Amino acid sequence: MVTDGAFVGAPLLRTATPGMPRWSTAEVCARRPHPCMVAATTPASPASPPTTETALQAYGRTQAPFGRIVTAMITPFKTHRGGAEVDYAVAEQLAAYLAGHGSDALVVGGTTGESPTLKWSEQYELFNVVRQTVGDKVKLIAGAGSNSTEEAIEATRRAKKLQFDGTLQVVPYYNKPPQEGIYQHFKHIAECESDLPVMLYNIPGRSGICMSAEVTARLAQLANVVAVKEASGDLDLFTDIRRNTDADFHMYSGDDALTLPLMALGATGVVSVASHFVGPELQRMVKLYLDGHVADATALHLNYSRLFADLFCMANPIPTKAGLRLQGWAVGPPRLPLTDATPEVEAKIAALFRDLGLV
């Protein structure tokens, strides 16, 4: 029985029956059924109580369209110009490095890439040079979000022309639309390029409004809305979304510090900042967890927990750029209104990197 109706924070049920089709996840944009939780009873012996198992759902374990570790790449600026110009040559070098050091996908021109202070022309050129540099070594996700639906549609169309693998679409910021406005915003974007996968991005701390679990679940029924970057930090919200979407809607942590905890709630992986420095280690942590070695995964998480925290001791990406400069990357300072790392933060990052063997 399939139960449709209002969202009430409980799973929709479908009784497993012989011959029932299994939904394919081989194609990224394959149309999904309505959100459902599928349970099948297994025969119980007289000595054991009845048990249940998830028949069709494998949250966080189905084929992921963007992989497990998605790096939100910084945008380098030319140091000798005071950060006034994008350094496309360094962007190419950094993208190539990340592609070979643990990243399954890169977000180009997202918030970590200082999209609020990038001109659209600069952002499109970044899309172009990174696409040419990495080829098909990693998936590429264009930071195409805007609080203007028309601008987001235009950026999405450009990403499609450059053969990006998907777009990241942030909840509209500052203008604070109602929940139905958020739904319609993303729906129009998804439909403008219906074969280009979309990752939603919920970050109320920056956008000023939180996308509800109900709206996320509705959007998950659109064929090419395949994932969400959940950066609200609200475990109840994450759980409500996970419970009301099926397994081939992928949920990514938007915070490195919550990657491992959210794996227990069905996360696929993380859209990461720390992967600029420890991409292979994050891959190992996720694999250990999925293989059942939870204690070993926890040990890795704890080892890098200070890194996860300290990369946000000032507004992102200020500490990340400081760390990259320590490693010899000429990424330049952030653009105003972001300032460079204070001497105290630079010293804190330097000490941490020495402790972790990152310099």
Protein Blocks (a to p, Z undefined) as FASTA:
>chain_A
ZZedddehiacdddddehiacddfkbmklccdddddddddddddfkbccddddfkbcghi
accfkljbdcdddddddfklnomaccfklmmmmmmmmmmnopabdcehilknommmpcfk
lmmmmmmmmmmmnmmmbccdddfbdfbfklmmmmmmmmmmnopabdcddddehjlpafkl
mmmmmmmmmmmmmmbccdddddfklnopacdfklmmmmmmpmklmbdcdfkopaklmmmm
mmmccfklccddfbfklmmmmmmnopabdcdfklmmmmmmmmmmmmmmmnopamlmmmmm
mmmmmmmmmmmmpccfklmmmmmmmnopagbpaddfbdcddfklmmmmmmmmmmnopZZ
